[in-house]
């Protein structure tokens, strides 16, 4: 059975974007099932961040940009001000998930915001992005306008906040191990290997048995 890896992230979290690369490299070729889990850092009506704030610019200058440069990832502080709430983007994620494009959708949302500076809180922008990954634009737009997935998204948030007790993103739940923040490919691989070992049943050779080599 594949090892489950749950990734809790928000589309306006730069570290969630940077964490994609080491995770992708770590799970490659392994019996692992990755599931993306919604998490809103600043759910409406909480005020969101503004790129012109000194605090945000300092954080990017001291933490985000140096890390991105070291990892070889292109990222830019979006000039969308204030930054968008992400509930609509996540409701759209539920539609994408139903249509088998959850991973592609997440990648597109993060790149659109952190590499292209697009307003992922705008319905028309979201609809265009959904169409770019092969989703039906009319169905997608209608899902956002009607708030078809509002309840589903709220249930996902309740799970993240209350059941999973997630307090920061990105957070990876790998089997029984929880990792918060960005981690190297090697660290993630080590945890995956440890968790995969836990899944293997222990066999006690206490009685007479025949081996697969044909000898008894």
Rosetta blueprint (number, residue, H / E / L):
1 X L
2 X L
3 X E
4 X E
5 X E
6 X E
7 X E
8 X E
9 X E
10 X L
11 X L
12 X L
13 X L
14 X H
15 X H
16 X H
17 X H
18 X H
19 X H
20 X H
21 X H
22 X H
23 X H
24 X H
25 X H
26 X H
27 X H
28 X L
29 X L
30 X L
31 X L
32 X E
33 X E
34 X E
35 X E
36 X E
37 X E
38 X E
39 X L
40 X L
41 X L
42 X L
43 X L
44 X L
45 X L
46 X L
47 X L
48 X L
49 X L
50 X L
51 X L
52 X L
53 X L
54 X H
55 X H
56 X H
57 X H
58 X H
59 X H
60 X H
61 X H
62 X H
63 X H
64 X H
65 X H
66 X H
67 X H
68 X H
69 X H
70 X H
71 X H
72 X L
73 X L
74 X L
75 X L
76 X L
77 X L
78 X L
79 X L
80 X L
81 X L
82 X L
83 X L
84 X L
85 X L
86 X L
87 X H
88 X H
89 X H
90 X H
91 X H
92 X H
93 X H
94 X H
95 X H
96 X H
97 X H
98 X H
99 X L
100 X L
101 X L
102 X H
103 X H
104 X H
105 X H
106 X H
107 X H
108 X H
109 X H
110 X H
111 X H
112 X H
113 X H
114 X H
115 X L
116 X L
117 X L
118 X L
119 X L
120 X L
121 X L
122 X L
123 X H
124 X H
125 X H
126 X H
127 X H
128 X H
129 X H
130 X H
131 X H
132 X H
133 X L
134 X L
135 X L
136 X L
137 X H
138 X H
139 X H
140 X H
141 X H
142 X H
143 X H
144 X H
145 X H
146 X H
147 X L
148 X L
149 X L
150 X H
151 X H
152 X H
153 X H
154 X H
155 X H
156 X H
157 X H
158 X H
159 X H
160 X H
161 X H
162 X H
163 X H
164 X L
165 X L
166 X L
167 X L
168 X L
169 X L
170 X L
171 X E
172 X E
173 X E
174 X E
175 X L
176 X L
177 X E
178 X E
179 X E
180 X E
181 X L
182 X L
183 X L
184 X L
185 X H
186 X H
187 X H
188 X H
189 X H
190 X H
191 X H
192 X H
193 X H
194 X H
195 X H
196 X H
197 X H
198 X H
199 X H
200 X L
201 X L
202 X L
203 X L
204 X L
205 X L
206 X L
207 X L
208 X L
209 X L
210 X L
211 X L
212 X L
213 X L
214 X L
215 X L
216 X L
